[in-house]
Amino acid sequence: MLGAGLTAVVAAALGMPAADSVQLGGIAAVAALLSGAGGGLVLVALKRRTIGAQVTIAALTTTAAVAFGAAAAAERMFISKHDLNALLVVLAASGAAGVVISLWLGVNLSRAGSTLVEASRRIGRGEVLDRPSVVLPGELARVAEELADTSHQLEESRSRERALEASRRELVAWVSHDLRTPLAGIRAMAEALEDRVVDDATTVERYHRTMRVEADRLSGLVDDLFELSRIHAGTLRLELERASLVDLVSDAIAAASGVAEAKRVRVEGRVLDRVPEIRLATPEMARVLRNLLENAIRHTPGDGTVSVEAGVEGDHAYVAVRDACGGIPEADLDRVFEVAFRGETARTPGDGGGGLGLAIARGIVEAHQGEISVSNEGPGCLFRVVLPLAGEAPA
C-alpha cells in the first residue's frame, strides 16, 4: 500500500499517464514480491546462521528487487534496444556495488558478533574486560560496554569473596586458638581439683576464680560470634529510640574505668558542642563505644592517656576516641575493621579479645547509616564514629 501510494504521488508529480504508472508499478511490485519471497525463503533456511549473514541476505534481496523491477519495466517500456542495454549495464554496475557493500556490512556485523561471543567466553573464564577497542554498531557497542561493566562488577565480587574467605579462614584460626587456650586452662584446673592435687583453700579459691574468669571470656567470645553472624547475615534488627549520645559516652567511660585503673591508663572525656538526642539502638551503640574504649585502653601503655570527644559537625554527630598505642602500620589501616584482624603486635591470647570487637563495631555503626574510621594521629590512633542527626529529638 505504501509503494502504491508513493507511485501514484510520483507519477502525478511527473505528469505520467495513469495507465503507464499502473503498468510500471505492477511490474515493479511483482519483481519486488518475487525477490522478497526468494530472500525470505533464504533467510528462513539460514535462520541459525550469523546475524552478519542474515543482514547480507536482506541487503542483497533489496538490491535484487530494485534491479529486477527496473529491468522488467525497461524491457516493457523502452523502444530503443541501445537504451535498454545501457540501463542493464548501469543496473549491473550499481547492483555489484550494492552486493559489495552488503557483503562488507555482513562481514563487519559477523566480526562484531564474534567480538561479543569472545567477550562472553572471557567473562566465563573469569577475565576482566576492557572497553571494546573495535568500532561496533550502536546497539552492539552498548552490549559490549555492558559486558565490560559486568566483568568489572564480577571481578569486584570475586575480590570481595576472596577477602571474605581469607577473613573466615583467619577467623577460624584465631577463634580456635582463643577457644583452646581457656579450655585447656579450665580442664587442667578442673582435673587438679578433681584429683585433689591442690587442697589448700587459697589455691582452690584461686582456681575457682580463674575458671569463672575463663568461662566469662568464652561466653563473651560466643556472644561476639553470634553478633557478628547476625551482622553478616543481615538479620541485625535495631530498635531505635531517642537517646543521648553524650550519656552513652559517659556510661562507657564509667564502665571502662576499672580496666583503665588496673592498667594505670587515664581516660578523659569532653563534649565540644551541644549534641542533641538522636535515634539510636542504645544497647548496640553502647557496645560500639565499649569496644572502642576497651581496644584503646588495651593498646595504650601504662601512664598513657585515652581521650573521648563528642560533638557535632554539620548534620552529623561524632565520637572520637584517641589512644597512645604508637600507631598502626599504614598497610594495616584498611584492615583494622576486618574480622579477626589483629596486626603483628596487637593482641595476645590473654588480652580478652577475639579480634571481633572492631568488626562488630563497624557492622553496628553501618546499620545506623553511619561511618567508622581510623587514622594515625599523634602518639597513637584516632577512631571516629559519625552518625546522622536525622530524626533528632526536638529541643
Residue pairs with C-beta under 8 A, 6 or more apart in sequence:
3 25
3 28
3 29
3 32
4 25
4 29
7 21
7 24
7 25
7 28
8 21
11 18
11 20
11 21
11 25
20 77
23 76
23 77
24 73
24 76
24 77
27 69
27 72
27 73
27 76
28 69
28 70
28 72
28 73
29 69
30 72
31 65
31 68
31 69
31 71
31 72
32 65
32 68
32 69
34 68
35 61
35 64
35 65
35 68
36 61
36 65
38 61
38 64
39 57
39 58
39 60
39 61
39 64
40 61
42 57
42 61
43 54
43 57
43 58
46 53
46 54
46 57
47 54
50 109
50 110
50 113
51 109
51 110
51 113
52 105
52 106
52 107
52 108
52 109
52 110
52 111
52 112
52 113
53 106
53 110
55 102
55 105
55 106
55 109
56 102
56 103
56 105
56 106
59 98
59 101
59 102
59 105
59 106
60 98
60 99
60 102
62 98
63 95
63 98
63 99
63 102
64 95
67 91
67 94
67 95
70 87
70 91
71 87
71 88
71 91
74 83
74 84
74 87
74 88
75 84
78 84
78 87
109 137
109 140
111 134
112 134
112 136
112 137
112 140
113 140
115 132
115 134
115 136
115 144
116 140
116 143
116 144
116 147
119 129
119 132
119 144
119 147
119 148
119 151
120 147
122 129
122 151
123 129
123 147
123 150
123 151
123 154
126 154
126 155
126 158
127 151
128 151
128 152
128 155
129 147
129 148
129 151
129 152
130 148
131 144
131 145
131 148
132 141
132 144
132 145
132 148
135 141
136 144
163 338
167 338
167 339
167 340
167 341
168 339
170 339
170 340
170 341
171 339
171 340
171 355
171 356
173 340
174 340
174 342
174 354
174 355
175 221
175 225
175 340
175 354
177 349
178 221
178 349
178 354
179 218
179 221
181 349
181 350
182 214
182 215
182 217
182 218
183 214
183 218
185 210
185 211
185 214
186 211
186 214
186 215
189 207
189 210
189 211
190 211
191 197
192 198
192 207
193 204
193 207
198 204
198 207
217 352
220 352
220 354
221 354
221 356
224 354
224 356
224 357
224 360
225 354
225 356
227 236
227 287
227 360
227 363
228 339
228 356
228 359
228 360
228 363
230 236
231 360
231 363
231 364
231 367
232 363
236 284
236 363
236 364
236 367
238 281
238 284
238 367
238 368
239 281
240 279
240 280
240 281
240 391
241 279
241 280
241 281
241 282
242 277
242 278
242 279
242 280
242 392
242 393
243 277
243 278
243 279
243 280
243 282
243 285
244 275
244 277
245 275
245 277
245 278
245 280
245 285
245 310
245 317
245 319
245 387
246 271
246 275
246 310
248 280
248 282
248 285
248 286
248 289
249 269
249 271
249 289
249 308
249 310
249 319
250 269
251 286
252 286
252 289
252 290
252 293
252 308
253 267
253 269
253 293
253 308
255 290
255 293
256 267
256 290
256 293
256 294
256 297
257 267
259 294
259 297
260 266
260 267
260 297
260 306
263 297
263 300
263 302
264 302
264 303
265 297
265 300
265 302
265 303
265 304
265 305
265 306
266 303
266 304
266 305
266 306
267 293
267 297
267 305
267 306
267 307
267 308
268 305
268 306
268 307
268 308
269 307
269 308
269 309
269 310
270 307
270 308
270 309
270 310
271 309
271 310
271 311
272 309
272 310
272 311
272 312
273 311
273 312
274 312
275 310
275 311
275 312
275 317
276 312
276 317
276 389
276 392
276 393
276 395
277 392
277 393
278 317
278 387
278 388
278 389
278 391
278 392
278 393
279 390
279 391
279 392
280 368
280 387
281 364
281 367
281 368
284 364
284 367
285 364
285 368
287 360
287 361
287 364
288 360
288 361
288 364
288 365
288 372
288 385
289 319
289 385
291 357
291 358
291 360
291 361
292 319
292 321
292 358
292 361
292 383
292 385
293 306
293 308
293 321
294 352
294 353
294 357
295 323
295 353
295 357
295 358
295 383
296 306
296 321
296 322
296 323
296 325
296 380
296 381
296 383
297 306
297 323
298 347
298 351
298 352
298 353
299 323
299 325
299 326
299 346
299 380
299 381
300 306
300 323
300 324
300 325
300 380
301 324
304 323
304 324
304 379
304 380
305 324
306 321
306 322
306 323
306 324
307 321
307 322
308 319
308 320
308 321
308 322
309 319
309 320
309 321
309 322
310 317
310 318
310 319
310 320
311 317
311 318
312 318
312 389
313 386
315 388
315 389
315 390
316 370
316 386
316 387
316 388
316 389
317 386
317 387
317 388
317 389
318 384
318 385
318 386
318 387
319 384
319 385
320 382
320 383
320 384
320 385
321 382
321 383
321 384
322 377
322 378
322 380
322 381
322 382
322 383
323 380
323 381
324 378
324 379
324 380
325 380
325 381
326 379
326 380
327 376
327 379
327 380
327 381
328 336
328 343
328 374
328 376
328 381
329 343
329 344
330 376
332 341
332 343
333 374
333 375
333 376
335 341
336 343
336 358
336 374
337 358
337 359
337 361
337 362
337 372
337 374
338 359
339 355
339 356
339 359
340 354
340 355
340 356
340 359
341 355
341 358
341 359
342 355
347 353
347 355
361 372
361 385
362 372
365 371
365 372
365 385
365 387
366 372
368 387
368 388
369 387
369 388
370 385
370 386
370 387
370 388
371 384
371 385
371 386
372 383
372 384
372 385
372 386
373 383
373 384
373 386
374 381
374 382
374 383
374 384
375 381
375 382
375 384
376 382
